[in-house]
Amino acid sequence: MLFQKKKIRQSENEQLVYLIQRMKEELDQYERLVERSIEPPPDVLTELKRKRAKYLFLLKEARDRRINGHHDL
C-alpha cells in the first residue's frame, strides 16, 4: 500500500509539472498578443489575468509539494 501512494504521488507531481509547463506557454502566448496589440480588448486582458493567476497558483502548489521541474516527461 505504501508503494502505491508513492507511485500515485509521483504521477500527480509529473502531471502538475506538465500543467505548469503548458500554462506557461499559454501565458507567454497571451502576453505576446497583448504586447503586439495597440489597444487590446478587455476580454483579452481579463483572460491574461486569469491565466497568470492560474499559473501562479500552480507554481505555489508545486512549491508546497516541494517539487521542481526536473522530471522526465
C-alpha positions as CSV (number, residue, x, y, z in Angstrom):
1,M,0.0,0.0,0.0
2,L,2.9,2.4,0.8
3,F,4.4,1.9,-2.6
4,Q,1.1,2.7,-4.3
5,K,0.9,6.0,-2.6
6,K,4.4,6.9,-3.6
7,K,3.6,5.9,-7.2
8,I,0.4,7.9,-7.2
9,R,2.1,11.0,-5.7
10,Q,4.9,10.8,-8.3
11,S,2.3,10.6,-11.1
12,E,0.4,13.6,-9.7
13,N,3.6,15.6,-9.4
14,E,4.5,14.8,-13.0
15,Q,1.1,15.9,-14.1
16,L,1.5,19.1,-12.2
17,V,4.8,19.8,-13.8
18,Y,3.2,19.2,-17.2
19,L,0.3,21.6,-16.4
20,I,2.8,24.3,-15.3
21,Q,4.8,24.0,-18.5
22,R,1.6,24.1,-20.6
23,M,0.2,27.0,-18.7
24,K,3.5,28.9,-19.0
25,E,3.4,28.5,-22.8
26,E,-0.2,29.8,-22.9
27,L,0.6,32.7,-20.7
28,D,3.6,33.7,-22.8
29,Q,1.5,33.5,-25.9
30,Y,-1.2,35.8,-24.4
31,E,1.5,38.2,-23.2
32,R,3.0,38.4,-26.7
33,L,-0.5,39.1,-28.1
34,V,-1.1,41.9,-25.6
35,E,2.3,43.4,-26.3
36,R,1.7,43.4,-30.1
37,S,-1.8,44.9,-29.7
38,I,-2.3,48.6,-29.9
39,E,-5.3,48.5,-27.7
40,P,-6.2,45.0,-26.5
41,P,-9.8,44.3,-25.9
42,P,-10.9,44.0,-22.2
43,D,-11.8,40.3,-22.6
44,V,-8.2,39.5,-23.7
45,L,-6.8,41.4,-20.7
46,T,-9.2,39.6,-18.4
47,E,-8.1,36.2,-19.9
48,L,-4.5,37.2,-19.5
49,K,-5.1,38.0,-15.8
50,R,-6.9,34.7,-15.3
51,K,-4.1,32.7,-17.0
52,R,-1.5,34.5,-14.9
53,A,-3.4,33.7,-11.7
54,K,-3.8,30.1,-12.6
55,Y,-0.1,29.8,-13.5
56,L,0.9,31.4,-10.2
57,F,-1.5,29.1,-8.3
58,L,0.1,26.0,-10.0
59,L,3.6,27.3,-9.1
60,K,2.5,27.7,-5.5
61,E,1.1,24.2,-5.4
62,A,4.4,22.8,-6.7
63,R,6.3,24.8,-4.1
64,D,4.0,23.5,-1.4
65,R,4.6,19.9,-2.6
66,R,8.4,20.7,-2.8
67,I,8.8,19.5,-6.4
68,N,10.8,21.0,-9.2
69,G,10.5,21.0,-12.9
70,H,13.3,18.5,-13.5
71,H,11.0,15.5,-14.1
72,D,11.5,13.2,-17.1
73,L,8.2,13.6,-19.0
